[in-house]
Amino acid sequence: MVRSTLAVLLGLLVALATMLLLEYIGMSLFPLPPGVTLETEEDLARIVASASPAKQAWVLMGWTLAALAGGWTATRAGRRRTGEALAVGALIVAGVLANVAMLPHPAWMTALGVLLPLPAAWSGARLARPRAAPPTP
């Protein structure tokens, strides 16, 4: 139980690092308009509402890749069970829902942000499991 909990926490840490890295790259690909500050939540809400579809897709990709990387890490660090990866995916979904509750997002982004992290985390778990050796003739 302790190992699984630590694996989920490590997976979540890797997922957060992945999101932060992609956000950092996204800020250079999609810079803020000149003179815009992020001093209040209203400023941030305006920026999210006016973001281009490419920037919105970039954020969605960040959520999905974070779930993939976090699921892979949780599976490798834990007992190589899919449940640990799915727990990371579920935490990503919870984060997406919290983000959407605070800031307006388009419906398509919200729907995909809720639907994609669990399959991505499951895929990460599948990639992390050791492959069985083919039978020797």
Secondary structure, DSSP 8 states (H G I E B T S, - for coil): -HHHHHHHHHHHHHHHHHHHHHHHHHHHHS---TT---SSHHHHHHHHHT--HHHHHHHHHHHHHHHHHHHHHHHHHTTS-HHHHHHHHHHHHHHHHHHHHHS---HHHHHHHHHSHHHHHHHHHHHHS--------
